Amino acid sequence: MSLDTVKPAPGYLKHLPVEYQDLVKHGQYGQKKTVKDMGKFKELIEEHPMCAGCAMTLFIRIVFLALPKPEHTIFVGTAGCGRLAISQGNVPFIYGNYGDTNAVASGLKRGLELRFPEQDKDVIVMCGDGGLVDIGFQGLMHSWFRHEKFTTIMLDNEIYGNTGGQESGMTQKGLVAKMSPRGKVDEKMDMLGLARVAKLDYVCRLAPTNPARVARSVRRAILVARKFGSTYVQAYTSCNIEYSIPTPEVMKDAFDVEKDRYGFEEEISDRAKEYLREQGEKIK
């Protein structure tokens, strides 16, 4: 996709649905929008079938806002809550099978580089902890070790929220869930540590408590992936249904978890810092 395909011929535009006309005239294609602009333009994602109060949808909305070039972006995902919202966005989305997201993204990114050598085409894997860490672990790690040039974003709700509440590798030790009545036996997997082992140039962990920081971190991950290869963003996106969090308290939970055990971490290699400064990013 490109701006040429997003914008129809002038004589044809009036025959398209009003929503699409608004997207062409008032969307973020070809423009840089910030969190301060939210609610003032036609966003790439506005509707979703997710549960009321879902923190994951807020995070996904900010991810779409952060895209450097949405008209040149493709998402790859798999089964799970996240794909219900991602697929509603006005950015191409490939719904992969369980376990193959990073393999699909690897081939897709390589193919795009061959087909469009003069244009940056961003590929982003975005799915839950079950799809990435449990079922997709092999493909995830091999793409990291090969430094494939795309970003991986984990929607970490620390459980299988879409299939009844089974524990995942990212579930907290001791947690009692619907499908793990005896409690999680093992520790939560250290995916940040594995990202360090793979020597990724950009690694970040965050909660959706600071939208501007989320947008900045996602944008940095995408930019660094273009130049140096795999980057990783791990986001706490609680499941208010499986954890019985009242809808009005979803964000309070995010702040509490962030303070307790999910504090913001951002690790950027020296070469990535230099590159981000060249792209206009303010790096300390």
C-alpha positions as CSV (number, residue, x, y, z in Angstrom):
1,M,0.0,0.0,0.0
2,S,1.1,3.6,-0.5
3,L,-0.4,7.1,-0.6
4,D,-1.2,6.5,-4.3
5,T,-3.5,3.5,-3.4
6,V,-5.0,5.1,-0.3
7,K,-6.2,8.2,-2.2
8,P,-8.7,7.4,-5.0
9,A,-9.3,9.4,-8.1
10,P,-11.0,12.7,-7.3
11,G,-14.1,11.9,-9.4
12,Y,-14.5,8.6,-7.6
13,L,-14.0,9.8,-4.0
14,K,-17.6,11.1,-3.7
15,H,-19.0,7.6,-4.4
16,L,-17.1,6.0,-1.5
17,P,-18.5,5.6,2.0
18,V,-18.3,8.8,4.2
19,E,-16.0,7.0,6.6
20,Y,-13.5,6.4,3.8
21,Q,-13.7,9.9,2.6
22,D,-13.0,11.1,6.1
23,L,-10.0,8.8,6.3
24,V,-8.5,10.2,3.0
25,K,-9.2,13.8,3.9
26,H,-8.6,13.9,7.6
27,G,-6.6,10.7,8.4
28,Q,-2.9,10.4,9.4
29,Y,-1.6,9.1,6.1
30,G,1.4,11.2,5.1
31,Q,1.2,13.2,8.3
32,K,2.8,12.9,11.8
33,K,0.3,12.9,14.6
34,T,0.9,12.9,18.3
35,V,-1.0,11.8,21.3
36,K,-2.1,15.5,21.8
37,D,-3.9,15.2,18.4
38,M,-6.1,12.2,19.5
39,G,-9.8,12.9,18.9
40,K,-9.0,15.7,16.5
41,F,-8.5,13.6,13.3
42,K,-9.8,10.4,11.6
43,E,-7.8,7.8,13.5
44,L,-6.7,4.5,11.8
45,I,-8.7,2.5,14.3
46,E,-11.9,3.7,15.9
47,E,-14.1,0.6,16.5
48,H,-13.4,-2.8,17.9
49,P,-15.3,-5.8,19.4
50,M,-13.1,-6.1,22.5
51,C,-14.4,-6.1,26.1
52,A,-15.4,-2.8,27.7
53,G,-12.4,-1.2,29.4
54,C,-9.8,-3.5,27.8
55,A,-6.4,-1.9,28.3
56,M,-5.1,-3.8,25.2
57,T,-7.3,-1.7,23.0
58,L,-5.9,1.5,24.4
59,F,-2.4,0.3,23.7
60,I,-3.2,-0.8,20.2
61,R,-4.8,2.5,19.4
62,I,-1.6,4.3,20.5
63,V,0.5,1.9,18.4
64,F,-1.5,2.8,15.3
65,L,-1.0,6.5,16.1
66,A,2.8,6.0,16.5
67,L,3.3,4.5,13.0
68,P,5.9,6.5,11.1
69,K,4.3,5.6,7.8
70,P,1.0,3.8,8.1
71,E,0.6,3.7,4.3
72,H,3.8,1.6,4.1
73,T,3.1,-0.7,7.1
74,I,1.8,-4.2,7.5
75,F,0.8,-6.0,10.7
76,V,1.2,-9.7,11.3
77,G,-0.7,-11.4,14.1
78,T,-2.4,-14.6,15.1
79,A,-5.3,-15.9,17.2
80,G,-5.9,-14.0,20.4
81,C,-7.7,-11.0,21.7
82,G,-5.4,-8.5,20.0
83,R,-6.2,-9.5,16.4
84,L,-9.8,-8.6,17.1
85,A,-8.8,-5.0,17.3
86,I,-5.8,-4.9,15.0
87,S,-7.9,-6.3,12.1
88,Q,-10.3,-3.4,12.5
89,G,-7.6,-0.8,11.7
90,N,-7.0,0.8,8.3
91,V,-3.6,-0.9,7.9
92,P,-3.0,-4.2,6.2
93,F,-3.1,-7.2,8.6
94,I,-2.0,-10.7,8.0
95,Y,-3.6,-13.3,10.2
96,G,-1.0,-16.0,10.6
97,N,-1.3,-19.4,12.1
98,Y,-0.3,-20.0,15.7
99,G,3.4,-20.2,15.9
100,D,4.4,-18.7,12.5
101,T,4.0,-15.0,13.0
102,N,7.7,-14.2,13.1
103,A,8.5,-16.6,10.3
104,V,5.8,-15.0,8.1
105,A,7.1,-11.5,9.0
106,S,10.7,-12.6,8.1
107,G,9.7,-13.7,4.6
108,L,7.3,-10.7,4.1
109,K,10.0,-8.1,5.1
110,R,12.6,-9.7,2.8
111,G,10.2,-9.8,-0.1
112,L,9.2,-6.1,0.4
113,E,12.8,-5.1,0.4
114,L,13.4,-6.8,-2.9
115,R,10.2,-5.4,-4.4
116,F,10.6,-1.9,-3.1
117,P,14.3,-1.3,-2.5
118,E,13.9,2.5,-2.5
119,Q,11.0,2.6,0.0
120,D,10.9,1.7,3.7
121,K,8.2,-0.9,4.3
122,D,7.6,-1.5,8.0
123,V,6.5,-4.9,9.2
124,I,5.2,-5.3,12.7
125,V,4.4,-8.5,14.6
126,M,1.8,-7.7,17.3
127,C,0.1,-10.5,19.3
128,G,-0.3,-11.9,22.8
129,D,2.1,-13.7,25.1
130,G,0.6,-17.1,24.3
131,G,1.0,-16.7,20.5
132,L,4.6,-15.3,20.8
133,V,6.2,-16.9,23.8
134,D,4.5,-20.3,24.1
135,I,3.4,-21.3,20.7
136,G,5.6,-18.9,18.6
137,F,8.8,-19.1,20.7
138,Q,10.9,-20.9,18.1
139,G,10.1,-18.5,15.3
140,L,10.4,-15.5,17.6
141,M,13.9,-16.4,18.8
142,H,15.3,-17.4,15.3
143,S,14.1,-14.1,13.8
144,W,15.9,-12.3,16.6
145,F,19.1,-14.2,16.2
146,R,19.0,-13.5,12.5
147,H,18.2,-9.8,13.2
148,E,15.3,-9.7,10.8
149,K,14.3,-6.1,10.1
150,F,10.9,-5.9,11.8
151,T,9.5,-5.0,15.2
152,T,7.9,-7.5,17.6
153,I,5.3,-6.2,20.0
154,M,4.0,-8.4,22.8
155,L,0.5,-7.7,24.1
156,D,1.3,-9.2,27.6
157,N,-1.9,-9.9,29.5
158,E,-0.1,-12.7,31.3
159,I,-2.7,-15.3,30.4
160,Y,-4.7,-16.8,27.6
161,G,-7.5,-14.3,27.8
162,N,-9.2,-15.4,24.5
163,T,-9.6,-19.1,25.3
164,G,-10.7,-19.4,28.9
165,G,-7.9,-18.4,31.2
166,Q,-5.1,-20.9,30.7
167,E,-1.7,-19.9,32.1
168,S,1.1,-18.9,29.7
169,G,4.8,-18.6,30.1
170,M,4.3,-15.0,31.0
171,T,1.9,-15.7,33.8
172,Q,3.1,-14.7,37.2
173,K,4.3,-17.5,39.5
174,G,1.6,-18.6,41.9
175,L,-1.3,-17.1,40.0
176,V,-4.5,-19.1,40.3
177,A,-6.5,-18.9,37.0
178,K,-9.6,-20.7,35.7
179,M,-7.6,-23.3,33.8
180,S,-4.8,-23.5,36.4
181,P,-6.5,-24.0,39.7
182,R,-3.3,-25.1,41.5
183,G,-1.5,-21.9,40.5
184,K,1.4,-21.2,38.2
185,V,4.4,-23.3,39.3
186,D,7.2,-21.6,37.4
187,E,8.5,-18.0,37.2
188,K,7.4,-15.6,34.4
189,M,9.6,-15.9,31.4
190,D,12.3,-13.3,31.1
191,M,11.8,-12.1,27.6
192,L,13.8,-8.9,28.1
193,G,16.7,-11.1,29.1
194,L,16.4,-13.2,26.0
195,A,16.2,-10.1,23.9
196,R,19.5,-9.0,25.4
197,V,21.0,-12.4,24.7
198,A,20.0,-11.9,21.0
199,K,21.7,-8.5,21.1
200,L,18.7,-6.5,19.9
201,D,19.4,-2.9,19.3
202,Y,16.1,-1.7,20.9
203,V,14.3,-3.4,23.8
204,C,11.5,-1.8,25.8
205,R,9.0,-2.8,28.5
206,L,6.1,-0.6,29.5
207,A,2.5,-0.2,30.6
208,P,-0.1,1.9,28.8
209,T,0.0,4.5,31.6
210,N,1.8,7.2,29.6
211,P,0.4,7.4,26.0
212,A,3.1,9.8,24.8
213,R,5.8,7.5,26.1
214,V,4.1,4.5,24.5
215,A,3.9,6.2,21.1
216,R,7.5,7.4,21.4
217,S,8.8,3.9,22.3
218,V,6.9,2.2,19.5
219,R,8.1,4.7,16.9
220,R,11.7,4.2,18.0
221,A,11.4,0.5,17.8
222,I,10.1,0.7,14.2
223,L,12.8,3.1,13.1
224,V,15.6,1.1,14.6
225,A,14.3,-2.1,13.1
226,R,14.5,-0.5,9.6
227,K,18.2,0.0,10.0
228,F,19.6,-2.7,12.3
229,G,17.1,-5.5,12.6
230,S,14.8,-7.0,15.2
231,T,13.5,-4.8,18.0
232,Y,11.1,-5.7,20.9
233,V,8.4,-4.0,22.8
234,Q,6.7,-5.7,25.7
235,A,3.5,-4.1,26.9
236,Y,1.4,-4.9,30.0
237,T,-2.2,-5.1,28.8
238,S,-4.2,-6.6,31.5
239,C,-7.2,-8.9,31.0
240,N,-10.0,-7.3,33.1
241,I,-12.2,-10.3,32.5
242,E,-9.8,-13.1,33.6
243,Y,-8.5,-11.0,36.5
244,S,-11.9,-9.7,37.5
245,I,-10.8,-6.1,37.3
246,P,-13.9,-3.7,37.3
247,T,-13.9,-1.7,34.1
248,P,-13.5,1.7,35.9
249,E,-10.3,0.3,37.7
250,V,-8.5,-1.0,34.6
251,M,-6.1,2.0,34.4
252,K,-5.6,1.9,38.2
253,D,-4.5,-1.7,37.8
254,A,-2.0,-0.6,35.1
255,F,-0.5,2.1,37.3
256,D,-0.3,-0.3,40.3
257,V,1.3,-3.1,38.3
258,E,3.7,-0.7,36.7
259,K,4.8,0.6,40.1
260,D,5.0,-2.9,41.6
261,R,6.8,-5.0,38.9
262,Y,6.3,-3.6,35.4
263,G,8.3,-0.4,35.5
264,F,9.4,1.3,32.3
265,E,12.6,0.0,30.8
266,E,14.2,1.1,27.6
267,E,17.6,-0.2,26.3
268,I,19.1,1.3,23.1
269,S,22.4,0.4,21.6
270,D,24.9,3.1,21.0
271,R,24.6,2.8,17.2
272,A,20.8,2.9,17.5
273,K,20.9,6.1,19.6
274,E,23.1,7.8,17.0
275,Y,20.7,6.7,14.2
276,L,17.6,7.9,16.2
277,R,19.2,11.3,16.7
278,E,19.7,11.5,12.9
279,Q,15.9,10.8,12.6
280,G,15.1,13.7,14.9
281,E,14.5,11.7,18.1
282,K,15.6,13.3,21.3
283,I,17.8,10.7,22.9
284,K,19.7,11.3,26.2
